[in-house]
Amino acid sequence: MNSSTISKGQSFKEIGLFIVIAVLLMAVCDVLLLEYSANPHYAITLRMWSVGISAFIVLALFKRPLASLGWRWGKAKYHAMAILLPVLYAGIAYFLADAIGLATLGSDATLKAFVAKAGFEEFGAAGLLFSVLFLLVGAMPGNYATALGEEIGWRGFLAPRTNTAFGFAAGTLFTGVVWGLWHMPLVILGGYHAGGALAYEIGSFMLLVVSISGILAWLRTASGSLWPAATLHAAHNLIIQKIFDPLTTEGTSHVTMVGEFGVLLAMIAALASVPFWVLGYRSWRAQHPPLL
């Protein structure tokens, strides 16, 4: 969806209604999960897809085409970047944490448990490589299926409208803050955190998601597709939650350093995101020159 196809006033209306519906559906999912002990896998999947469902409802109410969400696949280079970027910022954060003693990456115990869980312990030194490849191939479809539900809403629907309403920088900041706050009921009430000092973990998580919102928004704009954003979201979750976290033991500090709630990962991701915020802003400014 090109920002020129919808007015600023209309964007505000659709943004407001989307947020209201998304919050209501989120609340239903959280009640099912927290009050009625619904199956966590199904409840979380439904919660993530509630964002996409909210987008579908608003499109239907305003009689806008589904094609405006950006369904074309997008060039391979954007998907390659979407996979490599989480490897880069997560890899730097975890290896740096290990190097300076804030966490331990790849201890004998975590390596053994990681390889055993994947079923490749009989392959010796190659077992780690096979385990990582197995996860990348075997777990990516499941991560993609859930991440797509969110990205239909956040980057397919919301990002183009916030960019129209506020410009790239402020619009991406708005989308990132909404995305982060959407997680907070589970963080505060549902135990979705790493167990360290909660204030630091909330701050780190918000910095992380707001920062990578710049990458996601740039991918959406540059590719004209929501799919590269879904690829990055899925890769981010898989690489951090399924690979680096199980291989890492946190240090003794009460402040979490790595993982989605870690201070160090948030800082590295923020630095890695800066070029994409700049590229996105410059592209938007080229299309919207200031009035003289």
C-alpha positions in Angstrom: 0.0 0.0 0.0 1.5 3.3 -1.0 1.1 6.1 1.5 -0.3 8.3 -1.2 -3.4 6.1 -1.6 -4.9 7.0 1.7 -5.4 10.4 3.3 -3.9 11.4 6.6 -7.3 11.9 8.2 -8.5 8.5 7.0 -5.3 7.0 8.4 -6.1 8.3 11.9 -9.5 6.7 11.8 -8.2 3.3 10.7 -5.3 3.4 13.1 -7.7 4.2 16.0 -10.2 1.5 15.2 -7.4 -1.1 14.6 -5.9 -0.4 18.0 -9.3 -0.7 19.7 -10.1 -4.0 18.1 -6.6 -5.4 18.6 -6.7 -4.5 22.3 -10.1 -6.1 22.7 -9.1 -9.3 21.0 -5.8 -9.4 23.0 -7.8 -9.1 26.2 -10.0 -12.1 25.2 -6.9 -14.2 24.5 -5.3 -13.1 27.8 -8.4 -14.0 29.8 -8.4 -17.4 28.1 -4.8 -17.9 28.9 -4.5 -16.4 32.4 -7.9 -17.0 33.9 -9.1 -20.2 32.2 -5.7 -21.9 31.7 -6.2 -22.4 28.0 -3.5 -24.4 26.2 -0.6 -22.0 26.0 0.4 -23.0 22.5 -3.0 -22.4 21.0 -3.7 -19.3 23.2 -0.4 -17.6 22.2 -0.9 -18.5 18.5 -4.5 -17.0 18.7 -3.1 -13.9 20.4 -0.5 -13.4 17.7 -3.1 -13.9 15.0 -5.5 -11.5 16.7 -3.4 -8.7 15.4 -3.8 -9.8 11.8 -7.5 -10.5 12.4 -7.9 -6.9 13.6 -6.4 -5.7 10.3 -8.8 -7.9 8.3 -11.8 -6.5 10.3 -10.8 -2.9 9.7 -10.2 -3.5 6.0 -13.6 -5.0 5.7 -15.3 -2.2 7.6 -13.7 0.5 5.4 -14.1 -1.6 2.3 -10.4 -1.7 1.5 -8.8 -4.4 -0.5 -6.8 -7.2 1.1 -4.1 -6.6 -1.5 -3.2 -3.3 0.3 -1.5 -5.4 3.0 1.4 -6.1 0.7 1.0 -9.8 -0.3 3.6 -10.1 -3.0 6.6 -12.1 -1.9 9.3 -9.5 -2.3 12.8 -9.9 -3.7 15.1 -12.6 -2.3 17.6 -10.0 -1.1 15.1 -8.7 1.5 14.4 -12.1 2.9 18.2 -12.8 3.0 18.7 -9.6 5.0 15.7 -10.5 7.2 17.4 -13.8 8.2 21.0 -12.5 8.5 20.2 -9.4 10.6 19.0 -11.3 13.7 22.0 -13.7 13.3 24.2 -10.6 13.3 22.8 -8.6 16.2 22.0 -11.6 18.4 25.4 -13.2 17.6 27.3 -10.1 18.6 25.3 -9.7 21.8 25.7 -13.3 23.0 29.4 -13.6 22.0 30.2 -10.3 23.6 28.3 -11.2 26.8 30.3 -14.4 27.0 33.6 -12.6 26.3 33.2 -10.1 29.0 31.8 -12.5 31.6 28.2 -11.4 31.7 26.9 -14.8 30.5 28.3 -18.2 29.4 27.7 -19.3 25.8 28.2 -22.9 25.0 29.2 -24.6 28.2 29.6 -28.3 28.2 26.2 -28.8 29.9 24.2 -26.5 27.6 25.9 -27.9 24.5 25.1 -31.4 25.6 21.5 -30.6 26.4 21.0 -28.7 23.2 22.4 -31.5 21.0 20.6 -34.2 22.9 17.2 -32.4 22.6 17.7 -32.3 18.8 18.7 -35.9 18.7 22.2 -35.6 17.2 24.4 -36.5 20.2 25.9 -39.5 18.3 27.4 -37.2 15.7 30.1 -35.8 18.1 31.4 -32.4 17.2 29.2 -32.1 14.2 26.1 -32.6 16.4 25.9 -28.9 17.2 25.9 -27.9 13.5 23.3 -30.5 12.7 21.1 -29.4 15.6 21.2 -25.8 14.5 20.4 -26.7 10.9 17.6 -29.0 12.1 16.1 -26.1 14.0 16.5 -23.6 11.2 14.7 -26.0 8.8 12.3 -27.7 11.1 11.2 -24.9 13.4 11.1 -22.0 11.0 7.7 -22.9 9.5 6.1 -22.9 12.9 7.7 -19.6 13.8 6.7 -18.2 10.5 3.1 -19.2 10.9 2.8 -17.3 14.2 4.9 -14.3 13.3 2.9 -13.8 10.1 -0.2 -13.3 12.2 1.4 -10.3 13.9 3.1 -8.9 10.8 -0.1 -8.8 8.8 -1.3 -6.3 11.4 1.8 -4.4 12.5 3.7 -4.0 9.2 1.0 -5.0 6.6 -1.7 -2.7 8.0 -0.4 -0.3 10.7 3.0 0.8 9.5 1.8 2.2 6.2 -0.9 4.2 8.0 1.3 5.5 10.8 3.9 6.6 8.1 1.1 8.5 6.3 -0.2 10.0 9.5 3.1 10.9 11.2 6.0 10.3 8.7 8.5 7.5 8.8 10.4 8.2 12.0 7.5 9.2 14.2 5.2 6.6 12.6 7.7 3.8 13.1 8.2 4.9 16.7 4.5 4.8 17.2 4.1 1.4 15.7 7.1 0.1 17.7 5.7 1.4 21.0 2.3 -0.1 20.3 3.9 -3.4 19.4 5.9 -3.4 22.6 3.0 -2.4 24.9 0.9 -5.2 23.3 3.3 -7.7 24.9 3.1 -6.1 28.4 0.1 -7.9 29.8 1.9 -11.2 29.3 5.2 -9.7 30.6 3.7 -8.3 33.8 0.9 -10.8 34.5 1.7 -13.9 32.5 5.3 -14.6 33.4 6.7 -13.8 29.9 10.1 -12.5 31.0 13.5 -13.9 31.9 13.3 -13.7 35.7 15.6 -10.8 36.3 14.9 -7.3 37.6 11.5 -6.6 35.9 12.0 -2.9 35.4 15.2 -3.5 33.4 13.7 -6.3 31.5 10.7 -4.2 30.4 13.0 -1.3 29.4 15.2 -3.6 27.5 12.4 -5.3 25.7 10.8 -2.0 24.7 14.1 -0.7 23.4 14.6 -4.0 21.4 11.2 -4.0 19.7 11.1 -0.3 19.0 14.6 -0.4 17.5 14.0 -3.4 15.2 10.7 -1.7 14.2 12.9 0.5 12.1 14.3 -2.5 10.3 10.9 -4.0 9.8 9.3 -0.8 8.6 12.2 -0.3 6.1 11.8 -3.9 4.8 8.0 -3.3 4.4 8.6 0.0 2.5 11.6 -1.0 0.4 10.2 -4.4 -0.6 6.5 -3.4 -0.9 5.7 -6.6 0.9 4.8 -7.7 4.4 6.6 -11.1 3.9 10.2 -9.9 4.6 9.0 -8.4 7.9 7.4 -11.8 8.7 10.7 -13.5 7.8 12.7 -11.3 10.2 10.2 -11.7 13.0 10.2 -15.4 12.6 14.0 -15.6 12.3 14.4 -13.3 15.3 12.2 -15.5 17.5 13.9 -18.7 16.3 17.5 -17.6 16.6 17.1 -16.1 20.0 14.6 -18.3 21.7 15.4 -21.7 20.2 19.2 -21.4 19.5 21.1 -18.8 21.6 19.0 -18.9 24.7 19.2 -22.7 25.3 23.0 -22.5 24.7 23.5 -19.7 27.2 23.7 -19.5 31.0 23.1 -16.1 32.5 25.6 -14.6 34.9 25.0 -13.7 38.5 23.7 -10.2 38.0 20.1 -9.5 38.8 20.0 -7.6 35.5 19.3 -9.8 32.5 22.0 -9.3 29.8 21.0 -11.4 26.9 17.8 -12.8 25.4 14.7 -10.8 24.4 14.7 -9.1 27.9 18.5 -8.5 28.0 20.1 -5.1 28.2 23.1 -6.0 26.0 20.9 -7.5 23.2 18.7 -4.5 23.2 21.7 -2.1 22.9 23.3 -4.1 20.1 20.0 -4.4 18.2 19.5 -0.6 18.6 22.8 0.1 17.1 22.2 -2.4 14.3 18.9 -0.7 13.5 20.2 2.9 13.1 21.1 2.6 9.4 17.6 1.3 8.6 15.9 4.2 10.5 18.1 6.6 8.5 17.4 4.8 5.2 13.7 4.8 5.9 13.5 8.4 6.8 15.5 9.5 3.8 13.3 7.5 1.5 10.2 8.9 3.0 11.6 12.5 2.9 12.5 12.1 -0.8 8.8 11.3 -1.4 7.6 14.1 0.9 9.9 17.1 0.5 9.3 19.9 3.0 7.2 22.8 1.8 9.2 26.0 1.1 
